[in-house]
Amino acid sequence: MASDSVSDTIFQEIWKEAVEFVKVIRSIVIITLIVILVLLIPINITGGVPLSFYLLRLSMESVIVNVLGSWIRLDNPSRIVLIAGSPTGPIRVVLASALFFGILFSSPVSLYLFYRYVKPALYPHERRAAVKIILAVAGLFYGGLIYGFTIIAPITIRIMLYFSAALEVEPYVNVADLYEFIVFSILATVAGFLIPLAVYMLGRVFHIDIGLRRHWRYILVVGYAVLAVLTPDPTPITALLILGPPLTLSIVAEISASKRMKKF
């Protein structure tokens, strides 16, 4: 009977924690959806277009257009010509931009809610470590965002345009394809930048060495093969730009974790 009572108590505690965790996830999802819905609202200062598309277009004009240079200047006869492609093309653009900025704007709140959830169960030194982890997540997240927006997306588009010029084909581009490519390539870059944190946690917390320092060449080859299939630009330059920073940061994280393990 005593063992059954202990088992019931443990089960109740686990169930209670699971319920609390589900509540946190639900709050994060609700906040993200609310932000996305707000971004879908057209307002006067945006000229009547949804706020998300206005922000994406403004970002492209201020960053990507400058990087691409003459490829999309109005006085360049070989500039990109955006076409609707289908009646749903503009709608896809608005939804993709809302998803992008929804995740971007809601992520700080999501990190705070997650920290508030785990904080009561942590000792003071563990809380300090948790704050460092959250700051690392934020730094890698926004670092990947900036890198993807200023480097990966513009250069990849420019390389594809070089191919169009070499084949003497007009660069008529579906507007949804262009904007979705930009949004999802940036999000993929952000995901790649978060990998080093996972590598560090595997080494620091679980004492698992995945051997990146020994097998990085194979990882590059396999990564290039995957990118050649999944991305529209199969050139080695783009693959190196995509894989290089996350792999380098992951190796640094692995070295740092291994040094800390040796101290204990």
C-alpha positions as CSV (number, residue, x, y, z in Angstrom):
1,M,0.0,0.0,0.0
2,A,2.8,2.4,0.9
3,S,4.5,1.8,-2.5
4,D,1.2,2.4,-4.3
5,S,0.8,5.7,-2.4
6,V,4.3,6.8,-3.4
7,S,3.7,5.8,-7.0
8,D,0.4,7.8,-7.0
9,T,2.2,10.8,-5.5
10,I,5.0,10.6,-8.2
11,F,2.4,10.3,-10.9
12,Q,0.4,13.3,-9.7
13,E,3.6,15.4,-9.5
14,I,4.5,14.4,-13.1
15,W,1.0,15.0,-14.3
16,K,1.0,18.4,-12.6
17,E,4.3,19.4,-14.3
18,A,3.0,18.1,-17.6
19,V,-0.2,20.2,-17.3
20,E,1.9,23.3,-16.4
21,F,4.2,22.7,-19.3
22,V,1.2,22.4,-21.7
23,K,-0.1,25.7,-20.3
24,V,3.2,27.4,-21.1
25,I,3.2,26.0,-24.6
26,R,-0.4,27.0,-25.1
27,S,0.4,30.6,-23.9
28,I,3.3,30.7,-26.4
29,V,1.1,29.5,-29.2
30,I,-1.7,31.9,-28.4
31,I,0.7,34.9,-28.1
32,T,2.3,34.0,-31.4
33,L,-1.1,33.6,-33.1
34,I,-2.3,37.0,-31.7
35,V,0.9,38.7,-33.0
36,I,0.3,37.1,-36.5
37,L,-3.3,38.2,-36.6
38,V,-2.3,41.8,-35.7
39,L,0.3,41.7,-38.4
40,L,-2.4,40.7,-40.9
41,I,-4.4,43.9,-40.2
42,P,-4.1,46.6,-42.8
43,I,-3.6,50.1,-41.3
44,N,-3.4,53.6,-42.7
45,I,0.4,54.2,-42.2
46,T,1.1,51.1,-44.3
47,G,-0.9,52.4,-47.3
48,G,-3.7,49.9,-46.6
49,V,-1.6,46.8,-46.9
50,P,-1.2,44.3,-44.0
51,L,1.5,45.3,-41.5
52,S,3.5,42.1,-42.0
53,F,3.9,42.7,-45.8
54,Y,4.7,46.4,-45.2
55,L,7.5,45.4,-42.8
56,L,8.9,42.7,-45.2
57,R,8.8,45.1,-48.1
58,L,10.5,47.8,-46.1
59,S,13.2,45.4,-44.9
60,M,13.8,44.2,-48.5
61,E,14.1,47.7,-49.7
62,S,16.6,48.7,-47.0
63,V,18.7,45.6,-46.9
64,I,18.3,43.1,-49.7
65,V,17.9,45.7,-52.4
66,N,21.2,47.3,-51.4
67,V,23.0,43.9,-51.4
68,L,21.5,42.9,-54.8
69,G,22.4,46.2,-56.2
70,S,21.7,46.7,-59.9
71,W,19.9,43.4,-60.3
72,I,16.6,45.0,-59.0
73,R,17.1,48.7,-59.8
74,L,14.3,50.2,-61.8
75,D,16.7,51.5,-64.5
76,N,18.1,48.0,-65.1
77,P,16.4,46.3,-68.0
78,S,17.4,42.8,-66.7
79,R,15.9,43.4,-63.2
80,I,13.7,41.0,-61.5
81,V,10.1,41.2,-62.7
82,L,7.6,40.0,-60.1
83,I,4.4,38.4,-61.3
84,A,1.4,37.2,-59.3
85,G,1.7,33.7,-60.8
86,S,-1.7,32.7,-59.4
87,P,-4.6,34.3,-57.6
88,T,-3.3,33.0,-54.3
89,G,0.2,34.3,-54.8
90,P,-0.2,37.6,-53.0
91,I,-2.1,35.8,-50.2
92,R,0.8,33.4,-49.7
93,V,3.2,36.4,-49.5
94,V,1.1,38.0,-46.7
95,L,0.8,34.8,-44.8
96,A,4.6,34.0,-45.1
97,S,5.5,37.5,-43.9
98,A,3.1,37.3,-41.0
99,L,4.5,34.0,-39.9
100,F,8.1,35.4,-40.1
101,F,7.5,38.6,-38.2
102,G,5.1,36.8,-35.8
103,I,7.9,34.4,-34.7
104,L,10.3,37.3,-34.6
105,F,8.3,39.5,-32.4
106,S,6.9,36.8,-30.1
107,S,10.1,35.0,-29.5
108,P,11.3,37.2,-26.6
109,V,8.0,36.7,-24.8
110,S,8.2,33.0,-25.4
111,L,11.7,32.8,-23.9
112,Y,10.5,34.7,-20.9
113,L,7.5,32.4,-20.3
114,F,9.7,29.4,-20.6
115,Y,12.2,30.8,-18.1
116,R,9.4,31.7,-15.7
117,Y,8.2,28.1,-15.9
118,V,11.5,26.5,-15.0
119,K,12.7,29.1,-12.5
120,P,10.9,27.8,-9.4
121,A,12.6,24.4,-9.8
122,L,16.1,25.8,-10.1
123,Y,18.7,26.6,-7.5
124,P,20.3,30.1,-7.6
125,H,23.3,29.0,-9.6
126,E,21.1,27.0,-11.9
127,R,19.0,30.2,-12.5
128,R,22.1,32.0,-13.5
129,A,22.9,29.2,-15.9
130,A,19.4,29.3,-17.3
131,V,19.7,33.1,-17.9
132,K,22.9,32.5,-19.8
133,I,21.3,29.8,-21.9
134,I,18.3,32.1,-22.7
135,L,20.7,34.9,-23.6
136,A,22.6,32.4,-25.8
137,V,19.4,31.4,-27.5
138,A,18.5,35.0,-28.1
139,G,21.9,35.8,-29.5
140,L,22.1,32.8,-31.8
141,F,18.5,33.4,-32.9
142,Y,19.0,37.1,-33.9
143,G,22.5,36.4,-35.2
144,G,21.1,33.8,-37.5
145,L,18.3,36.2,-38.5
146,I,20.7,38.9,-39.4
147,Y,23.1,36.6,-41.2
148,G,20.2,35.0,-43.2
149,F,18.7,38.3,-44.1
150,T,21.8,40.1,-45.1
151,I,24.0,37.3,-46.5
152,I,22.2,34.0,-47.3
153,A,19.0,35.3,-49.0
154,P,20.5,38.1,-51.1
155,I,23.6,36.2,-52.3
156,T,21.5,33.1,-53.1
157,I,19.1,35.2,-55.1
158,R,22.0,36.9,-56.9
159,I,23.6,33.6,-57.8
160,M,20.3,32.3,-59.3
161,L,20.0,35.6,-61.3
162,Y,23.5,35.0,-62.6
163,F,22.3,31.7,-63.9
164,S,19.3,33.4,-65.6
165,A,21.6,35.9,-67.2
166,A,24.0,33.2,-68.4
167,L,21.1,31.3,-70.0
168,E,19.7,34.5,-71.4
169,V,16.3,34.0,-69.8
170,E,14.2,36.8,-68.4
171,P,14.0,36.8,-64.6
172,Y,10.2,36.7,-64.3
173,V,9.7,35.5,-60.7
174,N,6.5,34.5,-58.9
175,V,6.1,37.0,-56.1
176,A,5.1,34.3,-53.7
177,D,8.1,32.1,-54.6
178,L,10.5,35.0,-54.0
179,Y,9.1,36.2,-50.7
180,E,8.6,32.6,-49.4
181,F,12.1,31.7,-50.4
182,I,13.5,34.7,-48.5
183,V,11.4,34.0,-45.4
184,F,12.1,30.3,-45.2
185,S,15.7,30.6,-46.0
186,I,16.1,33.0,-43.1
187,L,14.2,30.7,-40.8
188,A,16.3,27.8,-41.9
189,T,19.5,29.9,-41.2
190,V,18.1,30.7,-37.7
191,A,17.5,27.0,-37.0
192,G,21.1,26.3,-38.1
193,F,22.5,28.9,-35.8
194,L,20.7,27.2,-32.8
195,I,22.4,23.9,-33.4
196,P,25.6,24.9,-31.5
197,L,23.6,25.4,-28.4
198,A,22.3,21.8,-28.7
199,V,25.8,20.6,-29.2
200,Y,27.0,22.4,-26.1
201,M,24.2,21.0,-24.0
202,L,24.8,17.5,-25.2
203,G,28.5,17.8,-24.1
204,R,28.0,19.8,-21.0
205,V,24.8,18.2,-19.5
206,F,24.7,14.7,-21.0
207,H,28.5,14.3,-21.5
208,I,28.0,13.2,-25.1
209,D,30.8,14.0,-27.6
210,I,29.4,13.7,-31.2
211,G,32.8,14.1,-32.7
212,L,32.4,17.2,-34.9
213,R,36.1,17.9,-34.8
214,R,36.9,14.5,-36.3
215,H,34.0,14.3,-38.8
216,W,33.5,17.8,-40.0
217,R,34.5,17.0,-43.5
218,Y,31.9,14.3,-43.8
219,I,29.3,16.6,-42.3
220,L,30.1,19.2,-45.0
221,V,29.7,16.6,-47.8
222,V,26.4,15.3,-46.4
223,G,25.1,18.8,-45.7
224,Y,26.0,19.9,-49.3
225,A,24.1,16.9,-50.7
226,V,21.1,17.6,-48.6
227,L,21.1,21.3,-49.6
228,A,21.5,20.5,-53.2
229,V,18.3,18.6,-53.1
230,L,16.3,20.9,-50.8
231,T,17.4,24.3,-52.0
232,P,17.0,25.9,-55.5
233,D,20.7,26.9,-55.5
234,P,23.0,23.9,-55.5
235,T,26.3,25.8,-55.8
236,P,29.1,25.0,-53.3
237,I,29.4,28.7,-52.4
238,T,25.9,29.0,-51.0
239,A,26.3,25.6,-49.3
240,L,29.5,26.8,-47.6
241,L,27.8,30.1,-46.6
242,I,24.9,28.1,-45.1
243,L,26.9,25.3,-43.4
244,G,30.1,27.1,-42.5
245,P,29.0,29.4,-39.6
246,P,26.7,26.8,-37.8
247,L,29.4,24.1,-38.2
248,T,32.2,26.4,-36.9
249,L,30.1,27.5,-33.9
250,S,29.1,23.9,-33.2
251,I,32.8,22.9,-33.1
252,V,33.6,25.8,-30.8
253,A,30.7,24.8,-28.6
254,E,31.9,21.2,-28.5
255,I,35.4,22.2,-27.6
256,S,34.1,24.5,-24.8
257,A,31.9,21.7,-23.4
258,S,34.7,19.2,-23.5
259,K,37.0,21.6,-21.6
260,R,34.4,22.1,-18.9
261,M,33.9,18.3,-18.6
262,K,37.6,17.9,-17.9
263,K,37.4,20.3,-15.0
264,F,35.0,18.1,-13.1
